Amino acid sequence: MTSEVQKREAQNMPRFSPSTDIIEKEDGFHIYMDMPGVTREKLSIDLQDSDLEISARPEFPKIENASNIHMEFGDCEYQRSFTISDVVDRNNIKATMKNGVLELYLPKAEKAKPRKIQIESG
């Protein structure tokens, strides 16, 4: 019964697309997402085929015996999705969460990394 209540609450919860930076370096792609109030336990990252789905629920402490004058943080859900190309080595994607910022590292597949061509004498 609890899961049904949680599903109904999630459907009524506002959803936000977190602010995101994507940086390409020689070794791969780095994605930084602002997710204040999110802990590792409330974060979900799923990869299915070429679809990378990120969702999270922040947790903010409830203040007893107080009136909310103005709130910009509260119960919500963060959601973001990306389509990953074959350039990414899907088996070695890594994620870290620190100080409300999610960092995803998507390494380039060996075949996509730049390389020097050796010139042979002939």
ChimeraX attribute file (.defattr): number of C-alpha atoms within 10 A of each C-alpha:
attribute: neighborCount
match mode: 1-to-1
recipient: residues
	/A:1	5
	/A:2	6
	/A:3	8
	/A:4	9
	/A:5	9
	/A:6	10
	/A:7	11
	/A:8	10
	/A:9	13
	/A:10	15
	/A:11	10
	/A:12	9
	/A:13	14
	/A:14	12
	/A:15	17
	/A:16	14
	/A:17	15
	/A:18	19
	/A:19	12
	/A:20	14
	/A:21	11
	/A:22	13
	/A:23	10
	/A:24	12
	/A:25	10
	/A:26	10
	/A:27	15
	/A:28	18
	/A:29	18
	/A:30	17
	/A:31	16
	/A:32	20
	/A:33	19
	/A:34	18
	/A:35	25
	/A:36	18
	/A:37	18
	/A:38	22
	/A:39	18
	/A:40	13
	/A:41	8
	/A:42	13
	/A:43	16
	/A:44	12
	/A:45	13
	/A:46	11
	/A:47	15
	/A:48	10
	/A:49	10
	/A:50	13
	/A:51	13
	/A:52	15
	/A:53	15
	/A:54	19
	/A:55	19
	/A:56	23
	/A:57	24
	/A:58	18
	/A:59	15
	/A:60	12
	/A:61	7
	/A:62	8
	/A:63	8
	/A:64	6
	/A:65	6
	/A:66	7
	/A:67	7
	/A:68	7
	/A:69	5
	/A:70	6
	/A:71	6
	/A:72	5
	/A:73	11
	/A:74	15
	/A:75	15
	/A:76	17
	/A:77	20
	/A:78	20
	/A:79	15
	/A:80	17
	/A:81	14
	/A:82	11
	/A:83	12
	/A:84	16
	/A:85	12
	/A:86	12
	/A:87	16
	/A:88	21
	/A:89	17
	/A:90	19
	/A:91	9
	/A:92	12
	/A:93	15
	/A:94	12
	/A:95	14
	/A:96	11
	/A:97	17
	/A:98	12
	/A:99	11
	/A:100	15
	/A:101	20
	/A:102	22
	/A:103	19
	/A:104	18
	/A:105	20
	/A:106	22
	/A:107	23
	/A:108	23
	/A:109	16
	/A:110	12
	/A:111	11
	/A:112	15
	/A:113	13
	/A:114	10
	/A:115	8
	/A:116	5
	/A:117	6
	/A:118	6
	/A:119	6
	/A:120	5
	/A:121	4
	/A:122	3
